[in-house]
Each structure stands twice: as C-alpha cells, then as structure tokens.
Amino acid sequence: MISEKKLSNLVREIQVQKLVLSISWVKVLEQMSRQTPVFSKARYIVQSFGIRRNER
C-alpha cells in the first residue's frame, strides 16, 4: 500500500510528456543514401528567390 505521505504528493511527481532529441539529420541521410551534400555558390542574382551572387 502507498503511504499517506506519498498520496498527498502525487501532484509533485515528475512526468515526462514529450522527449525531443537533437540529431544531426545530415549524418542519417548520408548513411541512408550513401551520398554527401554538395554546397555551391550562386552564379547569378535571382530576385524572385532572394538569392544573391556568391551566396551559398
């Protein structure tokens, strides 16, 4: 049986509602597809996309 002292403090128990893991998805995707991302610079200015020259 639970003692009365513990019954009065049920509200103070720690409860986990959500667990968030910060994982690098780049590594996971590289392992799944066996490809590495290629970063390149923009050659032209494209105003509709908001891209400037030499921007990654």
C-alpha atoms as an extended CHARMM CRD file, in Angstrom:
* protein
*
        56  EXT
         1         1  MET       CA              0.0000000000        0.0000000000        0.0000000000  PROA      1               0.0000000000
         2         2  ILE       CA              1.0530000000        3.5590000000       -0.6220000000  PROA      2               0.0000000000
         3         3  SER       CA              1.5770000000        5.5810000000        2.4990000000  PROA      3               0.0000000000
         4         4  GLU       CA             -0.4950000000        8.7090000000        3.0540000000  PROA      4               0.0000000000
         5         5  LYS       CA              2.5910000000       10.8650000000        2.7340000000  PROA      5               0.0000000000
         6         6  LYS       CA              3.0930000000        9.6910000000       -0.8510000000  PROA      6               0.0000000000
         7         7  LEU       CA             -0.5990000000       10.0990000000       -1.7240000000  PROA      7               0.0000000000
         8         8  SER       CA             -0.5640000000       13.7660000000       -0.7890000000  PROA      8               0.0000000000
         9         9  ASN       CA              2.4330000000       14.4350000000       -3.0620000000  PROA      9               0.0000000000
        10        10  LEU       CA              1.2110000000       12.7220000000       -6.2550000000  PROA      10              0.0000000000
        11        11  VAL       CA              0.9440000000       16.1170000000       -7.9770000000  PROA      11              0.0000000000
        12        12  ARG       CA              4.6350000000       16.7590000000       -7.3130000000  PROA      12              0.0000000000
        13        13  GLU       CA              5.7340000000       13.6690000000       -9.2510000000  PROA      13              0.0000000000
        14        14  ILE       CA              7.8070000000       14.2880000000      -12.3430000000  PROA      14              0.0000000000
        15        15  GLN       CA              6.0130000000       13.2830000000      -15.5320000000  PROA      15              0.0000000000
        16        16  VAL       CA              7.5720000000       13.2580000000      -18.9830000000  PROA      16              0.0000000000
        17        17  GLN       CA              5.1000000000       14.3790000000      -21.6330000000  PROA      17              0.0000000000
        18        18  LYS       CA              7.4520000000       14.9910000000      -24.5270000000  PROA      18              0.0000000000
        19        19  LEU       CA             11.0040000000       13.9740000000      -25.3800000000  PROA      19              0.0000000000
        20        20  VAL       CA             12.8890000000       15.9110000000      -28.0430000000  PROA      20              0.0000000000
        21        21  LEU       CA             16.1430000000       14.5660000000      -29.4490000000  PROA      21              0.0000000000
        22        22  SER       CA             18.5100000000       16.8210000000      -31.3160000000  PROA      22              0.0000000000
        23        23  ILE       CA             20.0020000000       14.6150000000      -34.0140000000  PROA      23              0.0000000000
        24        24  SER       CA             22.0680000000       15.6690000000      -36.9630000000  PROA      24              0.0000000000
        25        25  TRP       CA             19.8360000000       14.6040000000      -39.8610000000  PROA      25              0.0000000000
        26        26  VAL       CA             22.6830000000       15.1730000000      -42.2840000000  PROA      26              0.0000000000
        27        27  LYS       CA             24.5420000000       12.1550000000      -40.9240000000  PROA      27              0.0000000000
        28        28  VAL       CA             21.4130000000        9.9990000000      -41.0070000000  PROA      28              0.0000000000
        29        29  LEU       CA             20.6100000000       10.9840000000      -44.5930000000  PROA      29              0.0000000000
        30        30  GLU       CA             24.2050000000       10.3870000000      -45.6560000000  PROA      30              0.0000000000
        31        31  GLN       CA             24.0480000000        6.8910000000      -44.1940000000  PROA      31              0.0000000000
        32        32  MET       CA             20.7120000000        6.1370000000      -45.8710000000  PROA      32              0.0000000000
        33        33  SER       CA             21.5280000000        7.4760000000      -49.3230000000  PROA      33              0.0000000000
        34        34  ARG       CA             25.3160000000        6.9800000000      -49.2100000000  PROA      34              0.0000000000
        35        35  GLN       CA             25.6960000000       10.4380000000      -50.7540000000  PROA      35              0.0000000000
        36        36  THR       CA             27.2460000000       13.5830000000      -49.3350000000  PROA      36              0.0000000000
        37        37  PRO       CA             25.7100000000       17.0420000000      -49.7700000000  PROA      37              0.0000000000
        38        38  VAL       CA             27.4450000000       19.4110000000      -52.1850000000  PROA      38              0.0000000000
        39        39  PHE       CA             27.4220000000       23.0990000000      -51.3210000000  PROA      39              0.0000000000
        40        40  SER       CA             27.8150000000       25.5370000000      -54.1920000000  PROA      40              0.0000000000
        41        41  LYS       CA             27.6830000000       29.2840000000      -54.6630000000  PROA      41              0.0000000000
        42        42  ALA       CA             25.1200000000       31.0980000000      -56.7830000000  PROA      42              0.0000000000
        43        43  ARG       CA             26.4270000000       32.4360000000      -60.0830000000  PROA      43              0.0000000000
        44        44  TYR       CA             23.5600000000       34.8080000000      -60.7830000000  PROA      44              0.0000000000
        45        45  ILE       CA             21.2170000000       37.0630000000      -58.8400000000  PROA      45              0.0000000000
        46        46  VAL       CA             17.6630000000       35.7000000000      -58.7230000000  PROA      46              0.0000000000
        47        47  GLN       CA             15.4220000000       38.2960000000      -57.0870000000  PROA      47              0.0000000000
        48        48  SER       CA             12.3100000000       36.1380000000      -57.0020000000  PROA      48              0.0000000000
        49        49  PHE       CA             14.1310000000       33.5300000000      -54.8810000000  PROA      49              0.0000000000
        50        50  GLY       CA             16.0590000000       36.1000000000      -52.8480000000  PROA      50              0.0000000000
        51        51  ILE       CA             19.4350000000       34.7150000000      -53.9470000000  PROA      51              0.0000000000
        52        52  ARG       CA             22.4740000000       36.9390000000      -54.3140000000  PROA      52              0.0000000000
        53        53  ARG       CA             25.6700000000       36.2740000000      -56.2260000000  PROA      53              0.0000000000
        54        54  ASN       CA             28.2630000000       34.0920000000      -54.4270000000  PROA      54              0.0000000000
        55        55  GLU       CA             25.7160000000       33.1900000000      -51.7500000000  PROA      55              0.0000000000
        56        56  ARG       CA             25.5170000000       29.6080000000      -50.5730000000  PROA      56              0.0000000000
